[in-house]
Amino acid sequence: MRHLQLDPIPFEKLEALHNSFSGAADLIEEALDWIESDPPDVRAKRRRFTNGMCAIVRSFAGSDWLVLWEEDSDGAPVVRFIGETASL
């Protein structure tokens, strides 16, 4: 398994979700497992942009949650954003 890193803001967002909206936090944690697996689960790279950034969208209770991540220069996965979005 690869070592997953979260930037400070996504880390704080995930911690807050665990305290206030645990169902959404659980779905995001599942997506983070997809990213962390070696090799990454195909669902982690289904939406990939030309700049190397990948997006995962999870839906829970009428809300869509976005996880943006990329691999750093050493190939380690780094989560850059976790947040609620408008319907995608």
N, C-alpha and C positions, 0 to 999 in steps of 0.2 A: 504494500500500500504506500502511496506517495504521501508526503507531508503537506497538508493544505494550510495555507496562510490566509488570514483575513486582514484587510486594511482596517485601521481603527474605527472608521465610521460604520462599515458593515458589521464589524464585531459588536459594536454598541447597539446597533439596530437589532441584531439577532438576540442579544441578551434581553433587550426590552420586550421583544416578541415572546420570549419564553415566559416573561412575567405577566403579559397582558393578553396575548393571542396565541396560546400554545399550539392550537391546531395548525395555524400557518407556520409557526416555528418548526413543527414536526415535518411538514412538507419541505421546507427549506433545508432542514438537516438531511432529509433523504436525498435532495439534489446535491448537497455537499458531498455525500457519500459517493454519488455517481462521479463527481469530479475527482475525488481522492483515490478511487480505485485505479489499479495499475494493470492493464491500460484503462483509461477513462471509459466509463460506460458510454455507449453510443448516444444515449439521451443527453449527456453533458455537452456534446458537440453538435447536436442537431441544428442549432442556429449559430452559425459561425460567420463572422464578418471578415472582410479582407485584411483588416489590421491585426487579426489574430485573436481578437476578443470573441468570447462565446456568451450566448444568452440562454438562460433557462427560465421559462415562465411556468409558475405553478398557480393553480386556482384553488381558493378556499373561501367558502361562505360568501360567494358573490364578489370576491376581490381577487385581482391578479397580482402576483408577487414576482418580481424580476430579480434574478441573480446574474450579474455580469462578472465574468472571470477571464483570466488569461494565464498563460504559462510565462514565467520570467525567463531570463536568459539562460538559467540552469535547467529549465524544463519543469520547475516546481509550480504548481497551481496557486494562483493568488486571486482571491475574491475582491473585486474592486467596488461592487455596489450590491446592496440588498434593499429593495424598497417596493412599496405598493405602487401600482401603475394604473393608469386609465385602462379601460378594456382594450386589449390588443387584438 
